[in-house]
Amino acid sequence: MTDPQHASAAAPLESTQPGPSAEPQAASAQEEDELQDVYADYGVARAFSLAASILDAGSGGLTKTEIRERVEHYRSFGEGQSEDAWERLFSRDKDHLRSCGIAIAEPAADRDDYRYRIDPDDYGLPALPLTDAERLVLTRASQLWAGSRTRSWLEQASWALSTESAASPRFEDQAGALSFNLGSDDEFDRLTELAALDAGTVVGFDYTARGAARPSPRRVVLLDYAARGHWYLIGHDLDRDARRVFRLDRVHGVIRALTPQPRLTEDQRSAVAGVDARAAFDGFTGAEDPAELLRGVLDAHTAPSPRLPRLARAAPARQADPAHRKVERVLSIAAYLLSSPGVRPSELLRRHQITPKQLLKDLLSIQQSGSFGPGQYGEFIDVDPAPPLNLAQFTEEYLPADEPITLAMPSARTGDVLARPLTLTKPGALSLLIALNTIIGEAEAGVDLWLPAAISLRGKITTVLPGGLQRAATQVAAGAQAQTHEVSALREAVRAGTCLELVYEDAEGTRTRRVVEPAQVYIDGPRIYLQAWCRLAQAPRNFLGSRILERTALPEEPISDQARALAQAPVEPPQPPRGAGAFDVVLRFSPAAAGLADRYAPQRQRTHADGARSIGTWFQSREALIRLCLQAGGDVAVLAPAELRREVLDRARAQLSELTA
């Protein structure tokens, strides 16, 4: 099945390595190769080919010599490379597959056949039959997260746990109507890094405290996690000899376990032994002295308007995935495609939150995965429709067509095995357990009839978590309790299933009285929204909790079908349309607040050497922008327009004068 297109899609190899064995056989293929600007990921295709080759060999397995002969990317490993170099490559590929949950059995030293095997019965997640009630809870859990990548991880976890084609049941009541988006995607990435570490581990990272100009190194004993609008690490700072709370969006660079681990003094061991870090966090509000906040605003705006930085078009800032994560993603995409009659590219982009270029690389990597059988004929995976070899054609033709993609494996038996979900990814397991623990923690025994199903589902999931993750995931999940008095009151209003009369103040300070039909409570970082069907606007609306001045229950007026339908739909972060009165601004976010910039839809941006971020964006309301700057205490400063910068300064001076009078 090898052909010029497969050969030209392979990653370019070093000059010491011969190219793939198949040569272009037509001028058109050669011309297409000249236009190629996206290539398969050589390491990913190689690891995929290794798994498929061993599985295809069945119970007999393969010797190391047979593996090197059959796996295409081992065959083409350069003749000038040493045997030790190939052994290191082979070991690395095995480690990547094992990190994905694929158990490659090492040959026993006392056996004559010395073969590598993968037991098909042990490949991927074991069957996990779910009841209708448990699938209902799984559906609700997947709606709970509103963050983009976090929701996609949870969707993948839900598919891995419940691949039945039957439609999931629906909630018929409002009892679980809570959604949240805790922190940013970057914060959740930090959380997954920390989840791999045991409590008591001494970690090192660079941290920008509020008001600091640049990051400083920290050495911290990891104690616990918590969430209050953002994700926090609770730890004992060894250099300051005190317990500290660190916001994860203010961490820069890699969080690493220090090697060797520092030896703690007797006092330090006493300080971290038996500490109830969560109880200590309960008194933490993150609130600061209003006068100090206003002085920070003055410091940030008193200087003359600075020269505007040169901004570039905003694009999602994503760190390159480590090699094992790439392998895991491509194997997961292949499993999803093999288990489905066809999946549209748009769904793959959404589920995995990757760029079009990365999706093209992944599809080419799948297409380049294959092996050579005993007859030395290359057998590769067929991707239909075949992806083009350049990004322009992929984005201008392939993606707009959005035709369902299917895979055809050379071996149907191997394809059936590879179609199984691999495992619960670390982000997927974390997000799912956080969602379930939130549902369980806020349910009422005897009132919420699905509570036993949520508990049993959690028990089943913990039996299939990747090794070592169960404790960490449960610990992280316990830190996600976002319950406050305001959240409790709004959720109670949703549970009642009746209308509310609100006195609401908008961003401009205009007050209105309106009747709303509550649907869901949405926690977006530090902000709390009531999503409801508004009878005044005759449309869905998101009401910021801090702007609800009065709330009166109307127990005689039940909510309508529109509100009930709204309660069933996943919540999206509020994104008001740009109206006629919108204006453009340039804002500077200090290093300590740089992670918040993404919440304000940057159109253009620049990250500075000290970690600060400048963005060009727009606001619909001058008052909303001024309030943002005043509440940020100097962490958000207006750079342009100059008159708005002066207005923020004048407002800060006036309010500080009132406070200190």
Beta strands, then each sheet from edge to edge (+ up, - down):
strand 1: 178-181
strand 2: 202-207
strand 3: 216-227
strand 4: 231-237
strand 5: 242-247
strand 6: 251-257
strand 7: 312-313
strand 8: 370-372
strand 9: 378-380
strand 10: 382-384
strand 11: 406-408
strand 12: 498-505
strand 13: 511-524
strand 14: 527-534
strand 15: 539-544
strand 16: 548-558
strand 17: 583-589
strand 18: 604-607
strand 19: 613-619
strand 20: 636-640
sheet 1: 1+ 13+ 12- 16+
sheet 2: 1+ 13+ 14- 15+
sheet 3: 5+ 4- 3+ 2- 6+
sheet 4: 7+ 18- 19+ 17- 20+
sheet 5: 8+ 9-
sheet 6: 10+ 11-
end
